[in-house]
Amino acid sequence: MATEYAPQTRDQWQPEHGSPRRHLLPPALRAPFEARTWRELCYLFLSVPISGLLFSFAATMTSLSAGLLVTFVGVPVLAATLACCRGFGAVERARAKGLLRVDVADPAPVRPKASGVTPWIGAMIKSGVSWRHLLYAFLHMPWALFAFTLAVTLWSCGWALLTYPLWQWVFPAYSGVGGIQLYGDGAHNVYLDSSFELAVTSAFGLVVTLIAPWIIRALASVDRVMVTGLLGPSRLASRVSELESDRGVVVDTAAADLRRIERDLHDGAQARLVALAMGLGLAKEKLTEDPEAAARMVDEAHSEVKVALQELRDLARGIHPAVLTDRGLDAALSAVASRCTVPVQVEVDLPTRPAQAIEGIAYFTVSELLQNVSKHARASRARIDVWQSTDRLLLQVSDDGQGGADTASGSGLAGLTERLDAVDGILVIDSPAGGPTTVTAELPWRG
């Protein structure tokens, strides 16, 4: 258990995706030897033959289809060209995933409205994704030549100059000169052959070698943009797919909530009301024969009514608390904090109230997180912070417990993550073993 409780403040919060691995050398010295540099250099090297083949195919087939358009044969040739370019695009996405570590989703396949060759040709030509693949075939080759030339030149020259003192002996042994010729005009020749010149050449090579990986990464970043922008699904298609997935999550969550409410009503208040009705019926029968027994049964029924009313209040609060509607998040979260098993400090700093749907999701998010604190954290205290940052609502629940919380531990965090994702929200968990735990939820404001 942590001995000092110091959760991150709202000014310190940054999304974390795992602790970075520590290295002895700084990034500038590690870059020439890192696997990323060699993978990206290999990508730029392979881009030349692949882009040349793709460009030649696209240029030839596009020209052929344009020339045959007058006979209408060019239309199916153009459709076949676009289909082949989509096939090349699949290869390029796989290559980018393996060497550049960029995972580009496959675009939606072409779906003709009817079966047959003619509808397929029409759908292929109308597909914007297919034309973007063809555009990639034309644009990538000149860029691949430029990137390859610059990267290989810097990389080879840097290492050659850095190791120049090791192979400088080749010049006097086989060429009859002292070293690399720096200047020559027929009358005067300057060679890099003295100890000082060897040292300066090696130092210059070291600088080029250290700079080259960052230039290679910059060149590879342009390739990432081209692959993502031209060979992946459009933003609209990605958004539609995301909304369809979110809609499924919302429907499943709503169905689960309805099942929970039905189960709570059936097993709780409904069962008590049935027992209450039976008890009152028996009391009515005994009213004339045994008034004292009837009075006891009415008293028991009165107690059952109180318990049933409390269960109904708890169920209504679980659906949507009245205090949230009437007084907002500050009062509602204070009420939730008062029922937690550990002392909870609540700080809500909101200029106005967000949309009711967002407010409800924020309330239930904090409620779920506080339940995790009560059940799993073994904490002595917790803290809730709520604030607005531009167009986002941020919630942070911190505790000084044992830590180790994650979405796979069965604490409800996985379902909470899906519920937040359905409204374009995110959940960031910082919970190292031994604590403390800080869970930050980010929601759209939608005031």
C-alpha atoms as one frame of an Amber mdcrd trajectory, in Angstrom:
protein
   0.000   0.000   0.000   1.267   3.443  -0.853   2.340   5.557   2.101   1.762
   8.858   0.370  -1.320   9.728  -1.626  -0.622  12.134  -4.477  -3.004  11.711
  -7.420  -2.433  13.556 -10.652  -4.131  16.917 -10.860  -6.147  18.125 -13.815
  -3.184  20.174 -15.047  -0.888  17.148 -14.926  -3.174  14.694 -16.661  -1.958
  13.186 -19.883  -3.193   9.960 -21.469  -0.750   7.153 -20.771  -0.448   3.995
 -22.797   2.103   2.109 -20.782   5.399   3.005 -19.202   8.223   3.531 -21.723
  11.244   1.288 -21.515  14.321   2.951 -20.099  17.549   3.062 -22.116  21.099
   3.861 -21.179  21.784   5.872 -24.351  19.827   8.945 -25.484  17.602   8.590
 -28.579  20.102  10.453 -30.825  22.789   7.832 -30.186  20.408   4.852 -30.292
  18.689   5.764 -33.552  21.291   4.317 -36.005  21.090   0.920 -34.303  17.368
   0.699 -33.569  15.256  -1.823 -35.427  12.844   0.915 -36.455  15.529   2.659
 -38.514  16.495  -0.501 -40.341  12.847  -1.460 -40.976  12.057   1.948 -42.445
  15.227   1.923 -44.532  14.220  -1.495 -45.860  10.763  -0.096 -46.669  12.254
   2.784 -48.657  14.592   0.358 -50.434  11.751  -1.979 -51.448   9.565   0.927
 -52.533  11.640   1.518 -55.667  11.014  -1.795 -57.473   7.464  -2.150 -56.166
   6.430   1.398 -57.047   8.130   1.083 -60.442   6.164  -2.066 -61.221   2.907
  -0.519 -59.992   3.486   2.720 -61.917   4.302   0.874 -65.132   1.212  -1.283
 -64.849  -1.085   1.641 -63.986   0.286   3.918 -66.713   0.137   1.211 -69.379
  -3.342  -0.011 -68.545  -4.772   3.469 -68.075  -3.404   4.553 -71.438  -4.753
   1.386 -73.045  -8.211   1.890 -71.570  -8.232   5.553 -72.649  -7.301   4.563
 -76.180  -9.995   1.875 -76.301 -12.785   4.025 -74.912 -13.969   4.840 -78.436
 -14.796   1.148 -78.888 -16.276   0.808 -75.372 -13.734  -1.931 -74.672 -11.792
   0.585 -72.602 -14.474   0.641 -69.908 -13.985  -2.961 -68.715 -10.221  -2.555
 -69.159 -10.343   0.488 -66.879 -12.438  -1.417 -64.324  -9.954  -4.309 -64.385
  -7.094  -1.825 -63.924  -8.780  -0.327 -60.877  -9.393  -3.802 -59.447  -5.727
  -4.728 -59.910  -4.659  -1.485 -58.250  -6.812  -2.416 -55.257  -4.957  -5.729
 -55.150  -1.631  -3.881 -55.172  -3.023  -1.722 -52.385  -3.538  -4.804 -50.208
   0.131  -5.700 -50.704   1.212  -2.174 -49.812  -0.916  -2.161 -46.650   0.661
  -5.445 -45.583   4.152  -4.073 -46.288   3.399  -0.896 -44.328   2.082  -2.947
 -41.417   5.159  -5.150 -41.310   7.871  -2.513 -41.795   6.326   0.824 -40.793
   4.142  -0.584 -38.012   1.095   1.273 -39.343  -2.094  -0.776 -39.388  -4.383
   0.511 -42.126  -7.817  -1.067 -42.284  -8.967  -2.588 -45.541 -11.428  -0.369
 -47.400 -14.944  -1.598 -47.998 -15.164  -3.995 -50.948 -16.994  -3.026 -54.099
 -20.631  -4.095 -53.802 -22.583  -3.893 -57.081 -26.339  -3.467 -56.772 -26.945
  -6.528 -58.911 -25.060  -9.613 -59.933 -23.247  -9.720 -63.221 -20.263  -8.210
 -64.990 -21.877  -4.937 -66.037 -22.998  -3.896 -62.509 -19.553  -4.845 -61.196
 -17.842  -2.664 -63.807 -20.110   0.257 -62.956 -19.553  -0.147 -59.215 -15.782
  -0.392 -59.662 -15.586   2.776 -61.749 -17.869   4.683 -59.351 -15.797   3.642
 -56.325 -13.734   6.513 -54.967 -11.506   4.037 -53.133 -10.494   2.453 -56.445
  -9.514   5.810 -57.927  -7.473   6.623 -54.825  -5.545   3.390 -55.342  -4.844
   4.414 -58.935  -3.706   7.848 -57.758  -1.347   6.149 -55.299   0.172   4.167
 -58.159   1.041   7.385 -60.017   2.204   9.447 -57.041   4.243   6.897 -55.153
   6.925   6.174 -57.742   8.475   9.683 -57.955   8.321   9.972 -54.186   9.860
   6.506 -53.741  12.767   7.424 -56.036  13.420  10.659 -54.153  13.147   9.056
 -50.711  15.318   6.086 -51.676  18.025   8.285 -53.194  18.187  10.636 -50.226
  18.017   7.904 -47.573  20.546   5.547 -49.135  22.952   8.389 -49.930  22.928
   9.753 -46.393  23.045   6.313 -44.800  25.894   4.940 -46.930  27.947   8.157
 -46.896  27.547   8.542 -43.136  28.797   5.059 -42.343  31.513   5.242 -45.007
  32.928   8.520 -43.652  32.564   7.345 -40.046  34.644   4.246 -40.749  37.017
   6.025 -43.148  40.106   5.523 -40.905  39.525   1.754 -41.112  39.556   1.501
 -44.908  41.660   4.544 -45.922  44.602   2.184 -46.633  42.793   1.015 -49.804
  43.730   4.228 -51.668  47.554   4.094 -51.325  47.544   0.320 -51.731  45.488
   0.126 -54.953  45.117   3.658 -56.367  48.479   5.231 -55.630  46.920   8.225
 -53.836  46.806   9.143 -50.182  43.045   8.967 -49.696  39.754  10.483 -50.810
  40.403  13.383 -53.189  38.876  16.513 -51.694  40.020  18.910 -54.441  41.916
  18.704 -57.698  42.487  21.048 -60.695  45.377  19.392 -62.546  48.048  21.389
 -60.738  46.951  20.936 -57.140  45.405  17.862 -55.521  44.140  17.684 -51.962
  43.669  14.276 -50.376  42.298  13.321 -46.987  45.312  11.411 -45.731  46.692
  13.079 -42.587  45.681  12.013 -39.068  43.830  15.275 -38.489  41.941  14.944
 -41.769  41.052  11.352 -40.955  39.673  12.440 -37.586  37.658  15.313 -39.083
  36.247  13.036 -41.802  35.238  10.444 -39.235  33.616  13.118 -37.036  31.667
  14.476 -40.002  30.565  10.928 -40.830  29.402  10.505 -37.241  27.221  13.603
 -37.547  25.722  12.381 -40.821  25.155   8.910 -39.341  23.311  10.369 -36.358
  21.179  12.665 -38.513  20.347  10.094 -41.208  17.915   7.972 -39.078  15.741
  11.009 -38.359  15.616  11.930 -42.032  14.718   8.325 -42.831  11.919   8.483
 -40.285  10.639  11.729 -41.768  10.621  10.162 -45.250   8.841   7.080 -43.923
   6.258   9.313 -42.255   5.290  10.654 -45.669   4.805   7.053 -46.812   2.612
   6.446 -43.782   0.449   9.407 -44.749   0.172   8.219 -48.351  -0.754   4.666
 -47.389  -3.251   5.797 -44.768  -4.821   8.524 -46.883  -4.946   6.781 -50.267
  -5.090   3.050 -49.558  -7.278   2.996 -46.457 -10.984   3.597 -45.991 -12.213
   7.153 -46.229 -12.918   9.145 -43.080 -16.627   8.961 -43.800 -16.539   5.182
 -44.189 -14.449   4.809 -41.015 -16.862   7.027 -39.135 -19.864   5.055 -40.388
 -18.231   1.792 -39.323 -17.392   3.260 -35.925 -20.946   4.530 -35.449 -22.360
   1.143 -36.418 -20.143  -0.513 -33.821 -21.072   2.094 -31.216 -24.753   1.618
 -32.005 -24.383  -2.088 -31.325 -22.721  -1.358 -27.990 -25.484   1.086 -27.042
 -28.209  -1.421 -27.970 -26.508  -4.195 -26.010 -26.018  -1.924 -23.010 -29.641
  -0.776 -23.074 -30.844  -4.385 -23.325 -28.611  -5.384 -20.402 -29.950  -2.484
 -18.337 -33.536  -3.490 -19.095 -32.795  -7.081 -18.085 -31.202  -5.857 -14.854
 -34.193  -3.657 -14.040 -36.625  -6.500 -14.791 -34.592  -8.894 -12.611 -34.395
  -6.412  -9.741 -38.139  -5.777  -9.920 -38.986  -9.474 -10.146 -36.639 -10.659
  -7.421 -36.949  -7.657  -5.143 -39.898  -5.286  -4.930 -42.333  -7.528  -6.823
 -41.668 -10.516  -4.560 -42.078  -8.340  -1.469 -45.350  -6.880  -2.774 -46.695
 -10.380  -3.471 -45.782 -11.464   0.048 -47.343  -8.243   1.363 -50.619  -8.970
  -0.454 -50.727 -12.500   0.944 -49.969 -11.253   4.452 -52.721  -8.637   4.307
 -55.142 -11.278   3.025 -54.373 -13.528   5.976 -54.675 -10.585   8.360 -58.092
  -9.759   6.908 -59.284 -13.335   7.562 -58.020 -13.261  11.167 -59.338  -9.782
  11.896 -62.572 -11.045  13.514 -61.259 -14.314  14.963 -57.884 -13.197  16.369
 -57.459  -9.388  16.332 -54.048  -9.541  18.052 -52.594 -11.900  15.450 -54.098
  -9.749  12.709 -52.466  -6.655  14.232 -49.076  -8.414  14.264 -49.485  -9.414
  10.644 -50.428  -5.846   9.675 -47.360  -4.598  11.530 -45.163  -7.061   9.607
 -46.826  -5.949   6.384 -46.041  -2.331   7.270 -42.366  -3.235   7.654 -42.419
  -5.016   4.315 -43.896  -1.904   2.692 -41.002   0.186   4.004 -38.423  -2.264
   2.663 -40.192  -2.456  -0.711 -40.289   1.337  -0.942 -36.564   1.536  -0.156
 -35.791  -1.022  -2.868 -37.899   0.938  -5.348 -36.047   4.132  -4.417 -32.698
   2.392  -4.921 -33.884   1.015  -8.257 -35.089   4.447  -9.392 -31.797   5.959
  -8.304 -29.985   3.327 -10.368 -32.029   4.246 -13.440 -31.593   8.007 -13.115
 -31.297   9.774  -9.749 -33.605  12.708  -9.166 -30.810  14.693  -7.535 -28.855
  14.572 -10.812 -31.772  16.049 -12.742 -32.554  18.675 -10.128 -29.120  19.786
  -8.919 -26.498  18.482 -11.349 -23.291  16.488 -11.081 -21.900  18.209  -7.988
 -24.759  17.200  -5.716 -25.253  13.789  -7.362 -21.594  12.809  -7.048 -21.508
  14.032  -3.454 -24.437  11.725  -2.724 -22.631   8.804  -4.364 -19.434   9.600
  -2.447 -21.317   9.615   0.859 -22.333   5.983   0.273 -18.770   4.820  -0.486
 -17.027   2.661   2.104 -13.993   4.995   2.207 -13.847   8.782   2.663 -14.137
  10.508  -0.717 -13.261  14.119  -1.515 -15.334  15.584  -4.353 -14.335  18.608
  -6.428 -16.540  19.635  -9.359 -15.498  22.688 -11.353 -17.947  23.161 -14.227
 -19.048  26.533 -15.629 -22.392  25.110 -16.833 -24.110  21.754 -17.039 -23.368
  19.426 -19.966 -26.038  17.635 -21.947 -28.299  15.394 -19.877 -27.127  12.226
 -21.629 -23.469  13.082 -21.002 -24.280  14.046 -17.428 -25.937  10.681 -16.853
 -23.004   8.751 -18.330 -20.590  10.761 -16.172 -22.632   9.971 -13.072 -22.758
   6.237 -13.710 -19.063   6.181 -14.650 -18.095   7.662 -11.291 -20.557   5.345
  -9.520 -18.974   2.286 -11.146 -15.462   3.473 -10.337 -16.375   4.110  -6.693
 -17.867   0.621  -6.487 -14.526  -0.728  -7.679 -12.792   1.315  -4.973 -15.108
  -0.151  -2.334 -14.850  -3.759  -3.539 -11.323  -4.185  -4.869  -8.979  -1.304
  -4.054  -8.464  -1.747  -0.279  -8.024   1.995  -0.156  -8.196   4.337   2.828
  -9.401   7.363   0.861 -10.369   8.456  -2.643 -10.879  11.612  -4.619 -13.201
  12.695  -7.449 -12.294  15.566  -9.782 -14.587  16.812 -12.527 -13.718  19.660
 -14.863 -14.190  20.936 -18.399 -11.353  21.200 -20.917 -12.374  22.988 -24.135
 -15.165  20.792 -25.545 -14.495  17.760 -23.323 -15.760  16.740 -19.883 -13.086
  15.058 -17.781 -13.654  12.868 -14.733 -10.890  11.540 -12.542 -11.268   9.046
  -9.697  -8.142   8.402  -7.634  -7.490   6.174  -4.634  -4.509   5.126  -2.533
  -5.293   1.419  -2.750  -3.340  -1.623  -3.863  -3.489  -0.826  -7.600  -3.379
  -3.429 -10.339  -6.703  -2.414 -11.892  -7.146  -3.230 -15.581  -9.900  -4.025
 -18.050  -9.245  -7.779 -17.792  -9.595  -8.089 -14.015 -13.371  -8.441 -14.029
 -13.943  -5.129 -12.243 -16.376  -3.769 -14.834 -13.779  -1.528 -16.480 -14.091
  -3.313 -19.828 -17.826  -2.638 -20.016 -17.245   0.915 -18.841 -14.713   1.421
 -21.623 -17.200   0.194 -24.228 -19.943   2.446 -22.853 -17.688   5.499 -23.025
 -16.464   4.581 -26.488 -20.070   4.534 -27.695 -20.269   8.309 -27.138 -16.733
   9.106 -28.385 -15.285   8.971 -24.887 -12.128   7.300 -23.616 -11.018   5.700
 -20.363  -7.374   5.905 -19.249  -6.241   3.672 -16.389  -3.034   4.323 -14.441
  -2.856   1.609 -11.798   0.606   0.163 -11.138   0.916  -2.767  -8.772   1.018
  -1.403  -5.237  -0.977   1.685  -6.175  -2.096   4.358  -6.289  -4.815   4.113
  -8.937  -5.962   6.980 -11.140  -8.741   6.427 -13.661  -9.543   9.311 -16.001
 -12.623   9.377 -18.203 -13.010  11.824 -21.048 -16.426  12.583 -22.554 -17.671
  15.039 -25.171 -19.173  18.123 -23.571 -22.228  18.635 -25.791 -23.650  21.381
 -23.621
